[in-house]
Amino acid sequence: MNDEPAQIHDEPRGCLFALSQPPLMFFLAFIATLILVTAVHDLYRW
C-alpha cells in the first residue's frame, strides 16, 4: 500500500487561501471602511 496520494491533500494552505474566504473578506472590508471613514472625517470636518 502506498500512502503517497493521501499526503498530497494534507499540504498546508497559505495566506491566499485564507483571503479567498468570503467572511474574512467581508470583515476586512468592514474594517477598511471604518478606517477610511475615520480618516476622511479627520481630514474634512464638516
N, C-alpha and C positions, 0 to 999 in steps of 0.2 A: 504494500500500500504506500502510495506517495502522497504526502500532505502538502505538496507544493501549491496546488491550485487554491487550497483553503487559505493559505497565508497571503495570497495576493489581495484579498478583500480586507485584510487586517492592517493595511497601511494607514499611518496617521494622516488625518485630514488637516490641511493647512488653513491659513487665515482667509484665503479666498473662498473656501467652502463656508466658513462662518459668516462672511459678509454676504453670501448669496442667500441667507435665510431671511425671509420677509419680516418676521417680528423684530429681528435685530436692526434691519434697515429702517423700519418704522420708528424704532426707539432712537436711533442715531439721527434721523431726520427731524424728529421732535426736539431733541436736544440742540441740534444745529439751528433750528428755527428760533428757539428761545434765546440762544446766544446772539443771533442776528438781530432779533427784535430789541434786545437789551442794548446792543451796540448802536443801533440806529437811534434809539431813544436817548442814549447818552450824547450822541453827536448832534442831534437835532431836537432840542427840547421845544416841543410845540406848546 
